Amino acid sequence: MKKKKIFGVLLSLFILFGMAGTLAGCDNPVTTVSNAGGKTEQYAYPEGGIIKKAFFDELKNTVNTDIYPGTVDNVNYVWTFNGADISTPMDFNIAMGLNNDAATQVQAATSSVQVQGFNFSDNPGVPGKYNLRLVLPTKWDCQSIDLYNLDGTNLNKVGTVKMDNSTETTQVNFGLTVAKGQFYLVSSTQVEGETLGTETVVLTDEEKAAAKAAGKARKQNAIDADAGYTGAMDGYNTQLDKIPSGQPGPVEPANVTIDEGTTKYCTLEVRCDNIWKAQYYPYLNPEKEPYQPKDGTIFVYKQVAYHPGEMVYDVLAREMRNAGIQMEYSYTPLYGSNYIEGINNLYEFDCGEVSGWMYEVNGWYPNYGCSRYLVKEGDAITWNYTCDLGRDLGQTWY
């Protein structure tokens, strides 16, 4: 592991506007709000629920955001599409249905009190990643809400959604790259000190010592593997042969000029989901637990601005500062990069011997520091907290 608000307010306002413009048709936006470099437009619910391909053609590769509200029974919903996320323009039906036919089964399988099923229209695909907000008419008394997909008799957890039950309604917010099938929102009755969906586990001193020893052993294995590497390296110990074909190599900041007069866009997200998993939660520093979000979202996935020539580190540092989220880093000369020690007061070793922050770009975890990854337009940057040297994120380093 290399030691590595406005939009939400707008969306809430759009929800408050409700369906007032549904007769206006889909050709012209009901509301337009300009933002840095682009605009956010709310459209009325389209005829038959279908957004035409031409709208996505126009949106693709822009810094604009299109919002489409809808309603089914007493549930309001809002689809949000960002230009940077549109990959395959197509006709797309945003109509949704409510279906609790399997509610009893889902409640039994998840030991939950409150569930709400919903389904999408029969779309052959999606134009790209989207964000969906549902406003449930009642307040759910829970600590978190999970999203499940019901495939026949198989119930599969998709993830924990962003939730707001501070009013008499319950709002959930999540992003997906599919829009087909039956889904269920499921309340979690988690109480303080419990892992999501699990019972509290208290480790003995012997178990803690054994886990620490195992972590050190895995860390040493990784060090030994690095020591035995005989392939090509650059001046900062980057194993160049291990960079997959098609992925970019490191770029030295001194060799590029930041064009501050030009603004482009990428996406950023910061997450710590794995600290709540049953196998890692017992190792979480109890002093840090109260400050970490139960749904794992430290910085919600969103489109952010950058200047050509900036690195992944620059984007993270600016957005954390703008959002008021604590971040600490140090420069590591051996790797020629800043190392992210902590975000939101969650530091390396706060959830075990081999825990810390890692970054991925477009689904790939680079094997060099974040100060040497040159950002390109449309890049999807995610910082994830690993509890097991990246293995819990699907990465193997040795």
Secondary structure, 3 states (H helix, E strand, C coil): CCCCCHHHHHHHHHHHHCCCCHHHCCCCCCEEEEECCEEEEECCCCHHHEECHHHHHHHCCCCCEEEEEEEECCEEEEEEEEHHHECCCCCEECCEEECCCCHHHHHHHHCCCCEEEEEECCCCCCCECEEEEEEECCCCCCCEEEEEEEECCEEEEEEEEEEECCCCCEEEEEEECCCCCEEEEEEECCCCCCCCCCCCCCCCHHHHHHHHHHHHHHHHHHHHHHHCCCCCECCCCCEHHHCCCCCCCCCCHHHCCCCCCCCEEEEEEEECHHHHCCCCHHHECCCCHHHCCCCCEEEEEEEEEECCCCEHHHHHHHHHHHHCCCEEEEEECCCCEEEEEEECCEECCCECCCCEEEEEECCECCCCCHHHCECCCCCEEEEEEECCCCHHHCCCCC
